[in-house]
Amino acid sequence: AANPDWWRDAVFYQIYPRSFADANGDGVGDLDGIRSRLDHLAGLGVDAIWLSPFFTSPMADHGYDVADPRDVDPVFGDLAAFDRLVAEAHARDIRVTIDLVPNHSSDEHVWFQQALRAAPGSPERDRYVFRDGRGANGEQPPNNWPSAFGGPAWHRITEPDGTPGQWYLHLFDAKQPDLNWENPEVWADLEATLRFWLDRGVDGFRIDVAHGMAKPAGLPDLAQDVLAEIEAGENPHTSRDIRWDAEGVHDIHRFIRKVLADYPGAMAVGEVWVTDTDRLRRYLRPDELPLAFDFRMVQSRWRADELRETVSSALATVAGTGSPTTWVLSNHDVVRHVTRYGGGLVGTRRGRAAALLQLALPGVAYLYQGDELGLESVEPPDEALTDPTWERSGHTRRGRDNCRIPLPWEPGEPAYGFSTTSETWLPMPAGWSPLAVESQQGQPESTLELYRTALRLRREHDGFTGGLSFVDAPADCLAFRRDGGLTCFVNAGNTPVALPAGTPVLTSVPLTADGELPGDATAWLA
Ligand code: TEU
């Protein structure tokens, strides 16, 4: 019988559909492409996939601008292709989870088109956050909020009679108007979307901007010092950034959880960009989110003290909530961890060590496609950039294309088996041939085989059960022991160190001739 708590220690694999595999040769990945590569995921040993959006969309934010949340965009396939994918994933014991984007819709959603044609104050306008502007003729935005992509979070429309009109809120791109979560129709529509996909067999959801749907009453200005920090690119995500984490968001999560409760085993993970322990833990409740990404691991540098602090605060966040931690190193929004840790040989080595750290920790792990290949971020040339951040920031922020380069499957030249065309939606770099799946497959020293072995041990070895206790370790090292008996020993420094007693089960790089753990390496010991 199905275990309703299957997700508590699961390894999820995030697929960014544009960049995973392209079956129809148009240079953009698609659902049939994903289906054709399921054996890679089965061989890797992941428990579930998370598909970033594949819904009908004008692709202003590559699908995070949803025009119809209950259909498939033709660039990715159709509902029949989705059903085939779910069936073939389930046949391999891989669960399928999908993205849910409740904070905003596309401006090409039928609701927004109706809102533009309707009058101020109408029920159609009330599904979004329309306000009159400030200043004599309403020519100033209603408040000082910036968009997460740069520029103001407000866009002024032209009324149907041709006069300059109201403003609408968009915390992201202008083509992503925020929905008004004070409107009951918005709730009912989200429930319809949840049930639509759950009835089609999905096993859960990743909830986009899960800290963003509710807005503070009266939409007050941001404090000047907080605004200055945001504009300096510090993106503090503090409790003083009142655009996010408003109290009302918790009611919405309780509503979602009630719907999920009708489907045994259905899970949800929130993209909660809240890094304050007390604020984050408020989302993790038996009647709210079962899981929330802990992004402090993404923000942590490759230093033993920071990593240890990251692990401690993540564990403190979930303590007493009944939820496990959700560990993540990379995703489609951040510079890949190999690059963050220094890139090249050093970054690759640290990336391997970080993978063994991530996979030894109690709870849920999310891998991002390409993590298992040790991929680095690759910055495309200016003219190839597609992320809305580039335009909206006035070309001051290059955006997130660097972590969205299509995956290399086969050795050779671009597109390395990703597509039959070399004209991929983002250019693929020269020199990726050795990183391709087929190049690494069966090579014992490869990052792909390291992940495979690690996932197999995590599944089969009984040392991985229970919580963790930190173990004394030399400077620049971090060590902990799982209740089941496995010890994870990370050397984040440069010099080899002696390991505690125990038998090495797996190491990210070979031990020295003296049996010591080299720098930038992790060992699992039983
Ligand atoms: O990201 C939301 C988010 O808050 C951060 O990732 C960050 O602030 C943003 O990337 C700006 O740097 C989610 C999705 O993961 C992202 O891809 C979407 O663009 C965004 O929501 C809007 O839907």
Residues whose N, C-alpha, C, O or C-beta is under 5 A from the ligand:
A	BS01	TEU	D61 Y64 A148 F172 D208 V209 W273 D333
